[in-house]
Amino acid sequence: MAKQVDKSALRDAATTIILREDAVLMGQRGASAAFMPGKFVFPGGAIDPVDHDITVPNIKRPVATALHEHSTLSPNAILAAAIRELWEETGQILGTPGQWDNAPKGWRGFAATGHLPNGAACEFFFRAVTPMGRPRRFDARFILADAADLTTDPDDFSNAEDELSHLQWIPLAEARRFDLPFITKVVLAELIDYIARGKTIATAPFFQNDDERHLISRLGGASPLD
């Protein structure tokens, strides 16, 4: 069981990493944003109440188990938020063709494309907690998917909302020249290692910040990063 986190002032969140060979999809937050202004980030955001009502088909059992052990939230809610945020912020659809007649508010745009969320494409890759002292704090689960599972043109961002600008596929080898949050650099290092391991996930790293230390641990074990 993962170490419990003080949930006061924390919001649950989901982040989506889309890997396209050796590149990842990222965009830049606005300079006036309250959270990580001006930084290049993966698409993602808070898990909304409506996400708890979404059924994500075909979630892989190991993914569901890991998310369940690492959160009091349902795997459905976490994956739903990851897929919804990807759609809203980039216009990219991680879905399968299907009719969705009674989609709730917040999901109607996605449903209108003729897709259901694609749980089978999702892996649980990483978890991170925003450091103390930030104006907004999140307990984020990073969901990994392959660009081959997108049903949209990966280079078409015309349906994206305006929360992220400069949407682009950034090669992992060049990513560090962008203005990145520290935790994003850690995730990118994990991605490079993931590719070197032949794209296999053993356990999802957990980066926890608290008043006393910065800690990276793996589920079922621990490995401090000094």
FENPEDA-V906349 format. One record per backbone hydrogen bond with DSSP energy under -1.0 kcal/mol. CO is the residue of the C=O (numbers start at 1). NH is the residue of the N-H. E is the energy in kcal/mol with one decimal. If there is no record, write none. Layout:
BEGIN
<<CO;NH;E> <CO;NH;E>>
END
This chain:
BEGIN
<<7;10;-2.1> <11;139;-2.5> <12;47;-2.6> <13;141;-2.0> <14;45;-2.2> <15;143;-3.6> <17;145;-2.4> <18;25;-1.3> <19;147;-2.7> <20;23;-1.3> <22;172;-3.1> <23;20;-3.4> <24;170;-3.1> <26;168;-2.3> <27;41;-2.9> <28;165;-2.6> <30;33;-1.4> <30;38;-1.1> <36;39;-1.5> <39;29;-2.8> <41;27;-2.2> <43;16;-3.0> <45;14;-2.6> <48;51;-1.3> <49;52;-1.3> <50;53;-1.6> <51;54;-1.0> <57;119;-1.3> <60;64;-2.7> <61;65;-2.7> <62;66;-2.3> <63;67;-2.6> <64;68;-2.3> <65;69;-2.2> <66;70;-1.3> <74;78;-1.7> <75;79;-2.6> <76;80;-2.6> <77;81;-2.2> <78;82;-2.1> <79;83;-2.4> <80;84;-2.7> <81;85;-2.9> <82;86;-1.8> <83;87;-2.0> <84;88;-2.9> <85;89;-2.7> <86;90;-1.9> <87;91;-1.7> <88;161;-3.1> <93;151;-2.3> <94;118;-1.8> <96;116;-2.9> <104;107;-2.4> <107;111;-2.7> <108;112;-2.1> <110;113;-1.3> <111;114;-2.2> <114;98;-2.1> <116;96;-2.4> <119;122;-1.6> <123;144;-2.8> <126;142;-3.5> <127;207;-3.2> <128;140;-2.7> <131;134;-1.0> <137;11;-1.7> <138;130;-2.4> <139;13;-2.3> <140;128;-2.3> <141;15;-2.4> <142;125;-2.7> <142;126;-1.3> <143;17;-3.4> <144;123;-2.2> <145;19;-2.6> <146;149;-2.1> <147;150;-1.7> <153;156;-2.2> <157;160;-1.6> <165;28;-3.5> <168;26;-2.4> <170;24;-2.2> <171;174;-1.7> <171;175;-1.0> <174;177;-1.7> <175;178;-2.1> <178;180;-1.1> <179;40;-3.0> <181;185;-1.5> <182;186;-1.7> <183;187;-2.3> <184;188;-2.5> <185;189;-2.0> <186;190;-1.9> <187;191;-2.2> <188;192;-2.3> <189;193;-2.0> <190;194;-2.5> <191;195;-2.4> <192;196;-2.1> <193;197;-1.7> <194;199;-2.6> <195;198;-1.7> <205;127;-1.9> <206;217;-2.8> <207;129;-1.9> <208;215;-2.2> <213;210;-1.8> <215;208;-2.7> <216;223;-1.2> <217;206;-4.0> <218;221;-2.9>>
END
